[in-house]
Amino acid sequence: MPYAGSFGRTCFSLSQESEDSMGSGVHSKEGAMGNVWRQAICLMVAAATLAAADPVWKSKPSVQWTDEDIHQVLAASPWVKQVTAVVTRRLTEEQLREGGQLGQPLGVGNEGVDPKGSGPTVSANPFTGPGAADRGARSLPRPIVLKLRWESALPIRIAEFKSHAADAPTTVDGEGYRIAVYGIPGGGFKSDPKSLGKPLKNLAALKREGKKDVRPVSVEVFQLATGLVVVYVFPLSAEISEKDERVRFEAQIGRIVLGQTFELRDMEFMGKLEL
């Protein structure tokens, strides 16, 4: 950045002038105050220049990425979002019976999503039966923080490869736009990733203004040491481009409901849109 360099040299020379003036016995109040103000302006401009510096995925070749750079790409880049989703309340037994269901639904996003000790307060009234006075945490909707990541985006794949990321799902079948949802509670399921993901396939979409919703061609659920990861694969035939301006991901995972909008203008790497 030539401008920043020349500005820095100017600031340095102002500082030297101020010291020389003091050293030569010059005691002009106006001169001293002028130098103080000029140096203050230099510091403010320097701070603004640093703040406006391009992020690592725009300013540095991937071969030069440090561990800190890799962490930034995987945790705080435009391809990654922390999302506050909602865990909807459990249905009552009466509501389940009305819907033709016996017992609470099972599977990913249903089992293990409630905090321990959040069950109902059993009614003391023998006529209403156990659970009629359900006032536990699971009887109310509550927030949950999840992480979304575009696994198919080139900078994410490079960063995962360089970091040997243990939480990255690596056996997803098929080409496409891949979005992973990290932080789903639960675990200990016996089924394979495809079987666990199948019930979620019709409950997710990519949305763009003026275009049809894009449904995933496959969904898989991986049980990693760090928790459950749900990976959606959307078809490349959707042809998402900069002209779309933004794309919104929405999904329901059992009782968990989430949505997040991505600004496509921010998702450029090496001069082109990367998804």
N, C-alpha and C positions, 0 to 999 in steps of 0.2 A: 504494500500500500504506500506509494510514493508520497501521497499527500500527508499521511500520518507521520511519515519519517521526517519530512521537511518541517512539519509543524512542531515535531518534537525538538528538532535542532533549533528552531526559533525560540521555543520556550527555554531551552538550555542557555541560549545566548542572552536572553532577558535576565535569567537568573545570575549569569556572570556579570552582566552590566550592573545589576543591583549591588552585588558584592563589591565590584570595583569602585562603585560610587561611594559606598560606605568606607571602603579602605582608603580612599583618597581624601576623605574628610568632607565630602559633599553632604550637606545636611538639608537640602531642599525638601520641604515637606511635600510639595506637589510632585516632585520627581519620585520620591520614595513611594507615595501613595499610588502613583501611576504604575510603577513597577509591580506593586502588590496586586493591583487589579488585573494587570495583564497576565501575571502568573496564575491568578485564580481562574481566569478565563481559559488559559492553557490547560489547567487541570480538568476543568469541566469538559472541554472539547475532547481531551484524551480519554476521559471516562466514557463519553458518548460514543467515541470511535470504537472502543473495546466492546461496548454493549451491542453495537451494530454489526460486529464481525459475523461473517457467515458461519453457520454450524459446520461441524466436521464433515458431514456427508456432502457438503457443497464446497468446502474449502481445502480438503486434503484427500489425496488419492488413498484408496482403501489399503494399499500395501504399507502405508505409513501410519495406519491407525494404531494407537496405543491401547492398552487395556481400558483406560478411562474413556477413550473415544468409543470403543466397542460397547462399553456399558451404556454410554449415552445413546447410541443407535438403538440398542435393544430395550431401553427403558424410557427414553424421552424424545424420540424422533417422531415425525408426522405419521409413521406407520404403526405407532404404538399409542394406545389410549388407556388411561385409567377410567373406568366407567362405574358409576354408582347405579347398580341394578336394583330391582325390587324382588324380594321373596314374598310372594302372595300368601295370604293366610290359608291354613288348612280348611277344607270344607268340613262341615259338621256331618255327623252320621245321617241326619235327616236329609241334608242336601245331597249326599252321596246316594241314598236310597231313591230319591226323586229322579236322579240321573241314571238310575239302573245299575249303580255300582255297589259292590259290597267291599267295604274296607278302603283304606287310603291307597291311592295309586302308588306303584312302585317304580323303580328305575332311577336313572340319572336325573338329578334336579328335584327328586321327591324324597329319596332316602338320604338321611344324614345331613339335611340342610338346616334342621332346627338345632339351636344350641342345647346342650345337655341341661336337664332340669327345667325344660320349658313346656312340660306337659300340662294338661288341664288340672285345675283345682277340682277335686271330686266333690260333688254336691252332697251335703249332709241329708238332703231330703230323699227318703227312700222311694218316693213316688216318681221323682224325676230321673233317678238312676245316675250311675257314675258318668262324670264328664258333662253333665248338663250345664254346669257353671264354669265352662272353660274360659278362663281368663289368663291363660299362660301366654308366653311370647309367641308361640306358634299359631295362636288364634288371631293374631294381628299381622298386617303387612310390615315388613322391616327392610331397611337398606342393606346392601351387600356390595363391597367393592371388588370388581373383577378387572382383568387386564385383557384387552383385545390387541392382536398383533397380525399384520399381514405377512404370513409366513412365506408367501410366494414372491414378495418384493426382493429384488436383488440385494440391496444393502442389508436387509435382515438376514438373508441366507449367508452373505459374506461374514457378517458379525457372528452368527451362530457357529459357522465353520471355524472361525478364528478363536472363538472362546470355548469351543467344545461344549456348548451349552447342554447341560444335563436335562433341562426342562423342555427341550425342543422335540416335538414329535417328528420322527424320522421315517415312518413307514406308511405315510399316506399315499394311497393309490390314485392315479389319474392326474392329468395336467389340468390346470385351471387357476382361478384366483382363490388362494387359500387363506382363510381367516381363522385364527385360533382364539378360543376363549379360555383364559387361565383363571384358576381360583375357584372352580366349582367345588363345593363341599361334598363329602361322601367318599366312598371307596369300597373295596372288597367285593366288587361285582365279579361274577364267574364267567360272564359272556365275553366274546371277543369284541374288538373295537367297532366293527361294522354292525354287529347285532345291537350293541349298546346305543349306537348312533341312529339306527333306523327310525325309531319313533320321533326323532327330532327333525327329520328331513323336511317335512311339510310345515314346519313351524319357524322357518327362517327365510329371509329374503334380503337382497340388495335392492334399494329403491333409488330411482333417479327421477327428477322432475320431467313430466311429459312422456315417460317411457314405461313399458310394462315392468312389473317386478321380476327380478331374476331369482329363481329358486335354486338351491344347491343340488348338484348331481349326486353328491354323496356326503355323508356325515360320519365321522368316526370319533370314538371316545377313548382316550388313552389314560391309563392309570399309572402315573409316574410317582416317584418318591415325593415330589413336591405337591401332589394332589391331582385332581382330574383336569384334563385338557380336552375340550371339544373342538374338533377341526372340521370346518365347512369348506367344501370345494365347489366353487361356482364356475360355470362354463365360460371358456374364453370367447365363445360366440357372442357373448353379451357385448363385447367390444367397447369397454369403458374407455373414454378418452377425455382429454382436457376440456373438450366442448361441453361435457356433462357438468363441469364446474365442481360438483360435489356428489358424493354417494353416501347413502345411509344404510347401515347394517342394523337389522332388527331380528331378534330371535326370542323364542321361549324355550327354556330348558327345564322341563318339569314345572315347578312352581316359580322358577326364576324368569323374570321378564327384563330384557335389556334392549337398548338402542343407542347408536352412536353415529354421528355424521362426520365424514372425512372430507376435508377441503383438498381437492385434487391438485390445485396450484402449488401446494406445499409439498407434494409427494414426488418431487423430481430428483433424479439421481443421474449424474453424468449427462445432464442436459435433456433428459427425457422422462416422461411419466413412468414410474415403476410401481406396479401393483402385484 
